[in-house]
Amino acid sequence: MAARMASPAVGLSPVAFTVIGSASKPQLRGAALKAQTQRESTNGALLLSSCASALGAAAVASGLKASRFGKRRHGTVCRATAVMNKAEKLAVPGKILDNVDIFIFDCDGVIWRGDSVIPGIPQVIENLRAGGKKLFFVTNNSTKSRAGYKSKFTSLGLDVQPEEIFSSSFAAAAYLEQTNFKQTGKKVYIIGEKGIGEELDLIGVPWFGAEADKDNQPNMGSGGRVEVDHDVGAVVVGFDRHINYYKLQYAQLCLNELPGCEFIATNLDRVTHLTDAQEWAGNGTMVGAVTGCTGREPTLVGKPAPLMIDYIAKKYGITDRSRICMVGDRLDTDIAFGRNNGLKTCLTLSGVTSEDELMDRVPRKKGTEGIQPEFYVETINDFFAGAPSSGQAAPPAAAPPSPAAGNPFIKN
């Protein structure tokens, strides 16, 4: 699945979006990533663009070869960069802390697993804030809106502000607003959960499907058929724990039979963390099913597409992206997102990527080949000496730690 990457920059209020990008509407309608794979000879070594390998994430769901990403498309250019050396295990926290002003954290596998916060994370967040670092939380999970994620952070005892949270459900709405979808008078059919619909409600785009269709069964008897609303102008596919045959049939009819109907994917993650006990099939499964029955490539709005970092940089006036560090557990989304957008990168082993895979001691998962972070850690507790460094439960403490404990920014 050679997914196109949406890249418009947008400014959003709690109620509406304001266009702040400079691209023309035709450019945005075709919003896609030019995967320019370059070969350069340096010191006799062949350097390949990280774009092709990073965009290999899109091949996961359907098993297509990453070589297809060489196609030129309209939209933002993914600048070619050389494959990096092996990642460095962070032994001196100052190598990151002294050179980063802004941290962007993935959530699943970094901050929490399922509905359980990873031990030590609340203190890490507190320490980073005490050190003057600005924090953002960018997740590819579309099941919740930004408001829904604010509630989850609060329920886990994490002090995170609504404006610090960005989700792929938000990104889907941002893309539709940027491309003036509302002005078409069309509707959106959703495969996914309530997060996408809640974000579309904020911009006044009509939608249906999602959880309302979770129990629907198509009539597959003699003469049976599914009738579709001919006003559907886009199908948005996000993670859906209630995916069923009716939803797939409805989506394929819209995409195959309605002229101009757009296919939008919130993300292509292979697996996700529904619980802290094991990995579960991710949205790449749902997107792959729709691709399989339509032959269509989706426009990707979540990581590694640049839409969310473009928005953050524009809204907060960030000009030096080298002072931003993307921290995540996935090579093909989080680290590719950072690498392709000029950020520092740090992989945490608390999620889906093992150290053996990162260090190429075992075969890489398809689509992650050649993608390397600058640093890696067991968990983000490793940013501070003396904090828990494994994903296991921390030992009981006699008293809650003070903000100064283990924080190099605060002098005791």
N, C-alpha and C positions, 0 to 999 in steps of 0.2 A: 504494500500500500504506500505509494509514493505521495504521502500527504503533503498538501500545500500548507505553508505556514502563514497565518495572518499576522500582520505587523503594524497596523495603524496605531498611532499614539492618540490616546483619548484622555479627556479630563472628565471626571464624574463627580456629581454631587450626590447626596443620598437619594434624590428624586430623579435626576436627569443627567444625561451625559452631554458634554460640550466638546465639539470637535476641535482639536488643537493640532492635528497633523497637517502636513503640507501637501500630501499626495492628492492627486485628483481622484474623483469617484471611479473612473474606469480602472485606475491603478488599484484602488482599494477593492473593487469588485473581484478583481483577479488576485486578491491578496495572496501572495505565495512567496516562497523562498527560492531564490536562485541558488542552487547548490553548485557553486563554482569550484570544482575540484582541480587544484593546480598541482603540478609537479615541479619541484625546484631542486637543483643540485647544490648542496652546501657541504663543504668539506667531504665531498664524495658520497654523502648520504642522500638518499631520496626522501624528501619531505612531502607527505601527503596532506591535503587539506583535511582539517577536522570536520569540515562541513559534511562530507559524504558519510563519515563514520557516525557523526552525531545524529544525522538525519536517518541513519539506519534504524533508529527507534521506530520509524514509521513502517518498516518492513516486518516488524515482529508479528503484528496481528494477522497478516495474510501470507507471510512467508515469501514475499517477493524479494528479489535481489536488490541490494543497495545501489547497484550500478544504475538503476533507473533514476536516481536522484540527480543524474547529470543533466536532465532536461532543463532548459531555460524557461523561466516563467516570469510573469510580471510581478513586481512587488519589491520588497526589501532584499538587498543582497546579503547573503551570509558570507562574510569575508573569509577567505581561505587563511588558515593558520597551520603552522607545522605541528605534527604530532609531537607531544611533549615527552620528556624523559619519564622514567618510572616515578610514581608518586612518592613523596617523602612522608614517613610517619612522623607526626608532629611530636617532637620531644621537648622543644623549647617554645612554649606558648607565645612568647613575644614575637616570634617570626610572623604570626598572624595578628596578634593584638596590637602590635606597634605600627602596623601598616594598613590597618583597616578602620574605617570610620563607620561603615554601615554593614550590617549582617542581614542577609536574606536567608531565612530558614525554610526548608521544606518542613512539613508537619508529620505525616505518617512515616514512622521509622526513624524520625529524628527527634521530635518532641514527644510523641506518644506512639503506642502500638494499640490499635483498636481504640478502646475507651480507657486505657491505662497509661498514665504519664510515665515516661522513662525516669527512673530514680535520679535525683540530683538536678533535673532540668530547671525547676523553679529557681533554685539558687544560682544556676548559671545565668539565667535571664536577669535576675536581680543584680548580679555582679557586673554583667555587661552594661546595664543601664547606669549603674554607679560609676562606671568608667567612661561615661559620656558617649557610649555607642548608640547609634540609631538602629532599630530593629524592624524588620518586616517579616511576615510569614506568608509564603506563597505556596499554595497547595494545588495539585492537579485534581484533587478529589472534588467532584461536582455535586455530591449528594446534599451539601448544605450551601446556603447563601452566606454572604459575609456576616449577616446578623446571626445565622445559625452557628457559624464558627466562633463568633464572639461568645455565645452561650456555652459552647464546648470548652473553650479556654477557661472561662470562669468556673465551670463545673469541675475542672481539673486543678483548680487553685492557681491558675496562671494569670498574672496581671498583664493583659494585652488589650490595647485600645482598638476600636473598630477600624480606624483609619490605617492601622498597621497590617490588616488582613486582606489578602487577595486570593481568590479561588478561581478555578477554571469555569465555574458557573458564572461568575462575574465577567470573565474574559469573553464568554459566549455572548453575553448581553452587550459588552463593549463593542465587539466586532459588528453585531447587528446594528447598533446605534451609529457606529462610524460609517457604515455602508448605507445609511439612510433606509434601512429595511422598513421601518414604520410607515414611511411615505408611500410604499408600494401598496398598502392596504391589505397585504397578505398576512397569513397566520403561520405559526411555527408548530410543527408536530415534534413532541419530545419523547425520546427514549431516555429515561433517566429518573431521577427522584426530585424532590420538591425544591432543591436548591436552585435549579435552572429556572423553574417557573417563578420563584420569588424574585430573582434578579430581573426577569423579563417584565414582571409586574411594575418594577420601579421605573422602567422606561416606556411603559404603556404599549408594549408589543403583545398582541393577543396570541394565546397558545392553548394547546390541549394535549391530551395523552398523558404521559408520565405515570404517576401512581393511580390515576383514575382508570387506566387500562390494565391494571395488574391482574385482574380476574377475567378479562375478556377472552373468549374462545371463538375462533372463526368457525363458520359453518363449512365443513369440508365434505358434506354430503353431495349428492348429485345436484349439479347446478349451483352449488355453494360459491359465494364470492364475498369479498370485503369491499364495501363501498367507501371511497375516500372523499374528503372535502377538497374540492378543486381550487379552493382559495389558499391551500398550503403553499407557501413560498420557500420554506426551509425545513429541513429535518435536522434537529440537534441531537446528537447521541452522546450521552454521558453515562457514568456508571449506574447500573440498574440491577438491584437485587431481586427484582420481579420481572426480569426479561422473559418474554414468552413469544410464542409463534405468532400471535395476533399482532403484536407490536412490530415484529420483523416484517410481516406481510404488509402492514400498513405503510411502513417506511419504504419498502422496496417499490410499492405501487406509486407512492408520491415521487420518488426519485426517478423511476423508470418511465412514468407516464405523464407527469406534469412538467411542461416545458419551463426551464429556468429554475426549477426547484434546487435550492442549495443543500449541500451535504456538509455539515459542520460537526467536527469532533472536539469535545472538550479536552481529551487527552488520549494517549495510546499506551498507557501503562499496562504492562503484561500482567502484573500481580499487584495486590494491595493488602493492607493490614486491617481486616475486619475485626480480628481478635488478636490478642497478644500470643496466641498459641501456635499459629501457622500462617503461611501466606495463602491468599485466596485469589481466584481468577479476577483480573482487573478489566478496565474499560476497553483495553485492546481486544478483548473477547467480543464485546458487543459491536465495536466498530468493525472488526474483522468479519462478523456475520453479515453486516449490512453491505460491506464492500463485496463480499462473496456473491451476494444475490443481485448486485447492481453493476458491478464492474466499475464503480465510481470511486474516485479518490476524494477523501474529505479535506476540507480546509481545517487545519489544526490551530486552535486558539490557546491551548495551555502550553506549558513547558514541553519542548525547548523553543517554541515560537517566541518572538521578542515582544509581543504585545504588552505583557504586564511590566517588564522592565522599562519599556519605553514610557509607559504611563507614569511609573514611579519616578523616573529620571526627570520627566517634564514637570510633574506636579511639585517636586521638591527642589527643582533647580540644580540637579546633580550634573556636573560637567566632567568630573574625573571618575570614570567607572572603575579605574584600577584600585580605588580605595573602597570598593564594595567587594564583599566575599559572599559567594553563593555556597551554602552548606546544605548538602542533601545526601540521600542514601542510594540514589540511582545514577548510573553513569549516562544512560541514554536520554534522560530528561533533565535532571538537576545539573549534572556536571556539563552536559552539552549546552544547556541554557547559559551557564556561566561562561564557558569557553567561547561560545559564538557571539556573546554580547560584551566581551571585554572585561569580565569580572574575574577576581581571584576565585579559586575553587577549593573546597574542602569536602571530601567524602567521609561520611560516618558509617562505620560497620554495624551500626545498630539496626539497620534495615535489611534491604534485599540483596546487597552486594557483600560477598565474603572477601576476606583478605587474599585467599588463594586465587579467586577470580581476578581481583584487582591486579595482583602481581603476576598474572598469567601462569600460575602453577597448575591451573585447570583451564579447560577451554572457556572462552568468553561466551556469554549469551549472545545470540544473534542481535546485531544492531549496536553492540557496545564495543566492537573491535576498534582499537586505536584511541579510545577516549580515555584520557588520564587527567585526574585532578592534580593540583600542585601539592596538596597535603591530604593526609587521611588520619582519622582518629577512631578509637573504639566507640566512644560517644562524645558528644560535645562537652561532657564533663572534663575532658582532657584539655580544654582551654584554660583550666585552672588547676594548679597543683593541689593534691590532697583530696580532690573530689572523687566520687565513685567513677570508675572508668569502664565498668561493664554494664550490660543490660540487666543484671540481676538486682534483686532488691538490696537496697543499702542497709547496713546494720543500724539498729536503733541507736539514737543519740540521746545523751543525758539531757540535753537542752537544745532548742532550735539554734542553728548557727547564726552568728551576727553577719551583717552585710560585709564586714571586713574579712571574714574568715576565708582564706584561700583566694582573696581577690588582690591581684598585684596592683590594682589601681588605687587601693585604699591603704594608707599607712597606719599600722597599729600603734 
